């Protein structure tokens, strides 16, 4: 069973008064009070009396959402703490309304042994303010040659297996991994990239890369591996989770696989949902990520994939880097951007507010979808459930980066963009993880 680590703290006793309570999976959309007692949701009703020792949070005009779940985060623990660690990464998550995050194993050393996994969980238990789990590497050293001891890692609490940051080139090794993972009940989370096609690529291959003279990365490199792996998963009747899809053809492969009954879940990132390769004309290395930003047609396909259910998760792929790794020529820069603090606000501004996606689809894809994909308890606004929730002012607009970052790194591709929605309070695992009562400027509705 997946182990989630959280720094000890006092269970919350809070009365959140007068907010809109919105949990589409529970069929809940009401304006009411919500009482948290001893770190659990104790009551949902009108005009609740707080009782002794309960702090009242006036939340009229705000919306309470279930805590967000991110299945794809890089906390850089162990070995790369100069970029991020459990304390700073979880603080960024709490600021973005997340109550559960899963961290990737492309660390130094890779999380490919039981001892390394245990050490990472211990770090999270000491430092993390939200619930943190870890995926283990799929292959030893993430080298794509030898499987890790999957049963041992599963028994120690791994949330799944991935060589994220690197594909698994060998179809034979992938098939064996699926055969071992199926009885363990854990998914393989797959970075889909055919490396012989992406060699020398720094951005999406197309009109913009040709105009800039930058090495292109064909979308086919992703889709070929998606097609291979859904067929292998179908053969072995095992569960795969496809990470950060970026092009239309990949979404179409997933949709066809779902129609055949293949156990496949899939994610898209906020940056792929709202940006295209056209922004790379600026040569700002904060627009360099893996997979690269693609075309407007691909972006629209990802949005439609969320609407149709072909894509059931929104994940940030929060990938912090130090300044010296990004402030270099575009081709020399590291791949990856941060995203925990801006995920829901940029989607609210760019997709929900203009009517491209309804809020219920977004909330499901940031709570129910990731929890189901990795067998986690879904955060719920339900009496008796652990308090994993966030209070949002969804109408408040702000500028990304204007108040600094909770993350140790500042390589956001959204810096300077208008955001919509500010997280006012986050309760994770029954403990207050973040509180920042951002006030609207005078005269702002």
Secondary structure, 3 states (H helix, E strand, C coil): CCCCECCCCCCCCEEEEEEEEEEHHHCEEEEEEEEEECCEEEEEECCCCCCCCCEEEECCCCEEEECEEEEEEECCCCCCCCCCCHHHHHHHHHHCCEEEEEECCCCCCCCCCHHHHHHHHHHHHHHCCCEEEECECCEHHHCCCCECCHHHHHHCCCCCECCCCCCCCCHHHHHHHHHHHHHHCCCEEECCCCHHHHCCCCEECCHHHHHHCCCEECCHHHHHHHHHHHHHHHHHCCCEEECCCCCHHHHHHHHHHHHCCCCEEEEECHHHHHCCHHHHHHCCHHHCCCCCCCCHHHHHHHHHHHHHCCCCEECCCEECCCHHHHCCCHHHCCCCEECCCCHHHHHHHHHHCCCCCCHHHHHHHHCHHHHHHCCCCCCCCCCCCECCEEEEEEEEEEECCCCCCCCCCCCECCCCCEEEEEEEEEEECCEEEEECCCCCCCCCC
